[in-house]
Amino acid sequence: MNFELTEQQQMVQTAVREFARNEIAPLAREYDEAEKFPRKQLEGLAELGLLGMIIPEEYGGAGFDSVSYALALEEIAKADASVAVIVGVTNSVCGYPILSWGTEEQKQKYLVPLAKG
């Protein structure tokens, strides 16, 4: 069994790590203390496709595999756990049930805008 990351998984990890270090981590404490919503950071994550990580490309998502999804959340959480929770909820709590059990009409209606952020 091979436990090495694929090239795509490594690219996801590196890209998210850099974004998290540069865009999320420097403001995490300030946002937490001011109880400020990290809108700017979430817009950046949406541009990277991270609000639709598990959503297939046909619905506007990134179509990441489970390992890439976990790696991305890990890198975001290193910078700011609350931002990682928002991203995780968007993908897992909102996106996954619609993807798994929604009708085609519901998928078009909800997954496409969800993936865009």
C-alpha positions as CSV (number, residue, x, y, z in Angstrom):
1,M,0.0,0.0,0.0
2,N,1.4,3.4,-1.0
3,F,0.9,6.2,1.5
4,E,2.8,8.9,-0.5
5,L,0.9,11.9,-1.6
6,T,0.1,12.2,-5.3
7,E,1.5,15.2,-7.3
8,Q,-1.9,16.8,-7.2
9,Q,-2.3,16.3,-3.5
10,Q,1.1,17.9,-2.9
11,M,0.2,20.8,-5.1
12,V,-3.0,21.4,-3.2
13,Q,-1.2,21.2,0.1
14,T,1.5,23.6,-1.0
15,A,-0.9,26.1,-2.5
16,V,-3.2,26.1,0.6
17,R,-0.3,26.3,3.0
18,E,1.0,29.4,1.2
19,F,-2.4,31.1,1.1
20,A,-3.0,30.3,4.8
21,R,0.4,31.6,5.9
22,N,0.1,34.8,3.9
23,E,-3.6,35.6,4.0
24,I,-5.1,33.9,7.0
25,A,-2.5,33.6,9.8
26,P,-1.4,37.3,9.9
27,L,-4.9,38.4,10.7
28,A,-6.2,35.5,12.7
29,R,-5.6,36.9,16.2
30,E,-6.9,40.4,15.2
31,Y,-10.1,38.9,13.8
32,D,-10.6,36.6,16.7
33,E,-10.1,39.3,19.3
34,A,-12.4,41.7,17.4
35,E,-15.0,38.9,16.8
36,K,-14.7,39.9,13.1
37,F,-15.9,37.6,10.3
38,P,-13.0,36.6,8.0
39,R,-14.8,37.7,4.8
40,K,-11.7,38.7,2.8
41,Q,-10.0,35.4,3.6
42,L,-13.1,33.4,2.6
43,E,-13.3,35.3,-0.7
44,G,-9.7,34.2,-1.4
45,L,-10.4,30.7,-0.4
46,A,-13.4,30.7,-2.8
47,E,-11.2,32.0,-5.6
48,L,-9.0,29.0,-5.0
49,G,-12.0,26.7,-5.2
50,L,-11.7,25.7,-1.5
51,L,-15.3,26.4,-0.6
52,G,-16.3,23.7,-3.1
53,M,-13.5,21.3,-2.6
54,I,-15.7,18.2,-2.5
55,I,-18.2,19.4,-5.1
56,P,-17.6,17.9,-8.5
57,E,-16.4,20.2,-11.3
58,E,-19.7,19.8,-13.2
59,Y,-21.3,21.8,-10.3
60,G,-18.6,24.4,-10.2
61,G,-16.5,22.8,-7.5
62,A,-12.9,21.7,-7.4
63,G,-13.7,17.9,-7.2
64,F,-10.9,17.2,-4.7
65,D,-10.4,13.7,-3.4
66,S,-10.7,13.0,0.3
67,V,-7.0,13.2,1.0
68,S,-6.7,16.6,-0.7
69,Y,-9.7,17.9,1.2
70,A,-8.1,16.8,4.5
71,L,-4.8,18.3,3.6
72,A,-6.4,21.6,2.7
73,L,-8.4,21.7,6.0
74,E,-5.2,20.9,7.9
75,E,-3.3,23.7,6.4
76,I,-6.1,26.2,6.9
77,A,-6.5,25.1,10.6
78,K,-2.8,25.6,11.2
79,A,-3.4,29.3,10.4
80,D,-6.9,29.7,12.0
81,A,-9.1,26.9,13.2
82,S,-12.3,29.0,12.9
83,V,-11.7,29.6,9.2
84,A,-11.1,25.8,8.8
85,V,-14.4,25.2,10.5
86,I,-16.2,27.5,8.1
87,V,-14.6,25.8,5.1
88,G,-15.4,22.3,6.6
89,V,-19.0,23.2,7.3
90,T,-19.5,24.6,3.8
91,N,-18.1,21.5,2.2
92,S,-19.2,18.7,4.6
93,V,-22.3,19.9,6.3
94,C,-23.8,21.8,3.4
95,G,-22.3,20.4,0.3
96,Y,-22.0,16.7,1.0
97,P,-25.7,15.9,1.9
98,I,-26.9,17.8,-1.2
99,L,-24.4,16.0,-3.4
100,S,-25.2,12.6,-1.9
101,W,-29.0,12.8,-1.6
102,G,-30.2,15.9,-3.5
103,T,-32.1,15.9,-6.7
104,E,-30.4,17.2,-9.8
105,E,-32.5,20.4,-9.5
106,Q,-31.3,20.9,-5.9
107,K,-27.7,20.2,-6.9
108,Q,-27.8,22.9,-9.6
109,K,-29.6,25.3,-7.3
110,Y,-27.4,25.0,-4.2
111,L,-24.1,23.4,-5.1
112,V,-23.1,25.8,-7.9
113,P,-23.5,29.0,-5.7
114,L,-22.0,27.2,-2.7
115,A,-18.9,26.3,-4.7
116,K,-18.5,29.9,-5.7
117,G,-18.6,31.1,-2.1
